[in-house]
Amino acid sequence: MAEVSVIWAPSALADVESIAEYIARDSLELASLFVKRLFAATDRLQKYPFSGRIIPEIRHSDCREVIYGAYRIMYRIANNEVWITGVIHGARDWMPE
């Protein structure tokens, strides 16, 4: 499969910003490192968009997630694009809208 574009939806970027702000209360350095590593965790999606697991709550092959630490990085595959749609804590009770 050819490389695809990885696009972060504004809602997903807002999730990352919110998490980083929370971490920054204790350490700006750790917040910065968290964000850097979170983005790096999605790098493989350019070449391997189907490498994440199918989101159990949705059960659709185009809706997947990558796990980074305690967080679920959710994305949707559409045409030649991977849309990162949200980043949530794994302990959070989440249901699709």
Backbone bond lengths (Angstrom), bond angles and torsions (degrees), N, CA, C in turn:
res aa  C-N    CA-C-N  psi(-1)  N-CA   C-N-CA  omega(-1)  CA-C   N-CA-C  phi
1 M - - - 1.456 - - 1.523 109.38 -
2 A 1.314 117.09 138.03 1.465 122.45 177.34 1.527 109.80 -69.10
3 E 1.324 114.17 159.46 1.468 117.70 178.63 1.525 110.47 -65.43
4 V 1.314 114.70 145.76 1.466 121.43 179.02 1.525 108.63 -113.39
5 S 1.312 115.79 163.08 1.464 120.99 175.72 1.519 109.31 -84.46
6 V 1.315 116.06 136.11 1.461 121.38 174.98 1.524 107.05 -103.97
7 I 1.324 115.79 120.05 1.464 121.83 -175.70 1.527 108.70 -121.07
8 W 1.317 115.41 129.22 1.463 120.64 177.77 1.522 109.12 -92.91
9 A 1.316 116.63 117.82 1.466 121.61 176.75 1.527 108.73 -67.35
10 P 1.328 117.14 149.31 1.470 120.17 178.00 1.533 112.91 -53.71
11 S 1.316 117.59 -35.91 1.474 120.60 179.48 1.530 111.02 -64.47
12 A 1.320 117.34 -38.24 1.466 120.97 179.03 1.527 110.20 -69.67
13 L 1.327 117.05 -41.06 1.461 120.04 177.41 1.526 111.15 -63.84
14 A 1.317 116.65 -35.82 1.470 120.79 176.42 1.528 110.19 -65.21
15 D 1.335 116.75 -38.82 1.471 120.58 176.78 1.528 110.09 -60.44
16 V 1.340 116.37 -47.10 1.466 121.26 -179.37 1.522 110.47 -61.94
17 E 1.319 116.70 -43.36 1.465 120.82 179.48 1.526 111.10 -61.48
18 S 1.301 116.70 -41.53 1.461 122.12 -179.96 1.534 110.96 -64.02
19 I 1.331 115.85 -43.88 1.471 120.68 179.22 1.522 109.48 -65.15
20 A 1.334 117.07 -44.36 1.465 121.28 -179.72 1.524 111.50 -62.12
21 E 1.322 117.17 -40.58 1.466 120.63 177.95 1.526 110.70 -61.68
22 Y 1.321 116.18 -39.37 1.463 120.14 178.90 1.534 110.40 -64.71
23 I 1.331 116.74 -46.64 1.471 120.85 179.92 1.529 110.43 -64.48
24 A 1.335 116.36 -37.53 1.472 121.50 -177.43 1.522 112.99 -63.68
25 R 1.318 117.41 -19.30 1.476 119.91 176.19 1.522 110.39 -58.09
26 D 1.348 115.23 -32.90 1.466 120.42 179.08 1.518 112.39 -98.35
27 S 1.346 116.66 -36.35 1.459 119.35 -176.08 1.522 111.46 -159.95
28 L 1.336 115.88 116.98 1.465 120.35 175.63 1.527 110.53 -64.10
29 E 1.315 116.17 -37.55 1.466 121.00 -178.93 1.536 110.90 -64.11
30 L 1.322 116.92 -44.63 1.467 119.87 179.14 1.524 111.78 -67.48
31 A 1.317 116.84 -34.56 1.464 120.49 177.59 1.524 110.00 -64.27
32 S 1.314 116.99 -44.09 1.458 121.75 178.68 1.529 111.26 -63.58
33 L 1.317 116.07 -43.87 1.469 120.73 178.39 1.531 111.31 -63.77
34 F 1.319 116.90 -40.31 1.464 121.40 178.01 1.527 110.39 -58.92
35 V 1.330 117.00 -48.81 1.459 121.32 -178.08 1.531 110.19 -62.50
36 K 1.314 116.61 -45.38 1.473 120.98 179.51 1.524 110.83 -57.94
37 R 1.312 117.00 -46.94 1.471 121.13 -178.10 1.530 112.29 -71.93
38 L 1.317 116.46 -32.94 1.464 120.11 177.46 1.530 110.09 -63.00
39 F 1.324 116.62 -47.26 1.468 120.14 177.48 1.528 110.94 -63.30
40 A 1.319 117.11 -39.80 1.464 120.90 179.23 1.534 111.64 -62.85
41 A 1.326 116.34 -30.64 1.470 120.69 -179.44 1.523 112.03 -64.95
42 T 1.334 116.69 -17.33 1.468 120.20 -179.84 1.527 112.39 -101.09
43 D 1.322 118.35 -2.39 1.467 121.54 -177.57 1.524 112.74 -56.34
44 R 1.308 117.52 -38.37 1.467 120.91 -176.74 1.530 113.06 -65.39
45 L 1.332 116.54 -18.53 1.464 119.77 -176.26 1.528 112.72 -66.41
46 Q 1.334 117.99 -21.36 1.464 120.21 176.52 1.527 110.47 -61.33
47 K 1.315 116.34 -42.22 1.469 120.37 -178.87 1.518 112.66 -94.92
48 Y 1.326 116.42 -31.33 1.466 121.26 -174.26 1.530 110.69 -128.22
49 P 1.321 117.56 69.41 1.474 119.73 -175.45 1.535 113.95 -63.73
50 F 1.318 117.70 -23.81 1.458 119.87 -179.69 1.532 112.61 -94.30
51 S 1.341 116.68 13.97 1.467 119.76 -176.97 1.523 113.38 -76.76
52 G 1.320 117.94 -20.25 1.458 120.16 176.52 1.521 110.53 -77.87
53 R 1.315 115.73 161.06 1.466 118.54 179.27 1.523 110.57 -79.98
54 I 1.313 115.57 153.64 1.464 120.83 175.87 1.526 108.00 -65.43
55 I 1.318 117.35 135.22 1.467 121.24 179.58 1.531 108.01 -66.43
56 P 1.338 117.79 117.71 1.469 120.93 -174.86 1.531 114.25 -57.35
57 E 1.343 117.05 -35.21 1.460 119.76 -177.54 1.531 112.76 -72.50
58 I 1.323 117.00 -18.96 1.462 120.92 -176.52 1.528 111.64 -106.14
59 R 1.323 116.57 -40.22 1.472 123.11 178.65 1.528 113.73 57.54
60 H 1.309 116.67 41.43 1.462 121.37 176.07 1.530 106.99 -122.14
61 S 1.323 117.31 134.19 1.467 120.53 -172.93 1.529 113.75 -63.94
62 D 1.313 118.81 -18.25 1.465 121.10 178.56 1.521 113.16 -91.56
63 C 1.319 117.80 -5.89 1.467 122.91 179.44 1.517 108.13 -110.42
64 R 1.309 116.16 109.69 1.464 121.31 -171.67 1.523 111.13 -132.52
65 E 1.326 114.82 175.89 1.460 119.68 178.48 1.511 110.84 -149.39
66 V 1.322 114.37 151.49 1.449 123.32 173.40 1.517 104.94 -113.74
67 I 1.311 116.21 135.60 1.465 120.47 178.35 1.527 108.51 -95.69
68 Y 1.328 115.61 127.84 1.457 121.00 174.24 1.524 106.93 -127.57
69 G 1.319 116.61 109.58 1.462 120.69 -176.93 1.515 109.62 58.57
70 A 1.323 116.52 -123.76 1.468 121.57 -179.65 1.528 112.13 -92.93
71 Y 1.332 117.15 7.70 1.464 120.90 -173.56 1.521 113.60 -111.40
72 R 1.304 114.60 147.24 1.464 123.51 176.74 1.522 107.56 -105.81
73 I 1.322 116.33 118.60 1.459 121.96 176.73 1.525 106.00 -98.78
74 M 1.308 116.41 104.84 1.469 121.33 -173.50 1.523 110.52 -93.52
75 Y 1.345 114.76 140.84 1.455 118.92 179.84 1.516 111.75 -147.47
76 R 1.345 113.57 162.47 1.464 121.32 179.41 1.519 107.97 -127.66
77 I 1.319 116.10 136.25 1.459 121.82 178.60 1.529 108.07 -97.78
78 A 1.331 115.75 125.28 1.464 121.11 179.49 1.520 108.41 -141.45
79 N 1.328 116.50 118.89 1.465 121.97 -177.87 1.522 109.65 55.79
80 N 1.301 118.92 -123.64 1.466 122.05 178.57 1.520 111.40 -104.48
81 E 1.323 115.70 34.47 1.459 120.57 -179.18 1.524 111.28 -132.62
82 V 1.310 114.35 145.80 1.461 122.12 170.98 1.521 105.73 -113.99
83 W 1.323 115.95 118.49 1.466 121.58 179.42 1.516 109.09 -101.64
84 I 1.333 116.78 112.81 1.464 120.81 173.26 1.527 105.22 -75.81
85 T 1.325 115.88 118.25 1.462 119.88 -171.84 1.526 114.38 -105.88
86 G 1.315 117.29 -19.14 1.458 118.37 -179.04 1.511 112.29 -172.88
87 V 1.323 115.74 155.11 1.466 123.06 175.29 1.518 105.93 -131.92
88 I 1.322 116.07 115.93 1.465 119.58 -178.42 1.523 110.68 -131.15
89 H 1.310 115.57 155.13 1.467 120.82 176.14 1.521 108.64 -69.67
90 G 1.305 116.47 137.68 1.458 121.80 -177.57 1.514 114.30 -61.80
91 A 1.329 117.71 -24.40 1.466 120.72 -179.36 1.529 111.91 -81.46
92 R 1.314 116.47 -12.22 1.468 120.61 -177.76 1.528 110.19 -73.01
93 D 1.285 115.80 137.39 1.470 121.33 176.36 1.524 106.37 -77.90
94 W 1.324 116.94 110.78 1.460 121.16 -173.76 1.517 110.76 -122.42
95 M 1.306 115.48 137.26 1.475 121.21 173.34 1.528 107.79 -135.23
96 P 1.328 117.04 142.48 1.470 118.96 179.80 1.526 111.24 -65.27
97 E 1.335 114.34 149.53 1.469 119.58 179.92 1.499 110.53 -86.02
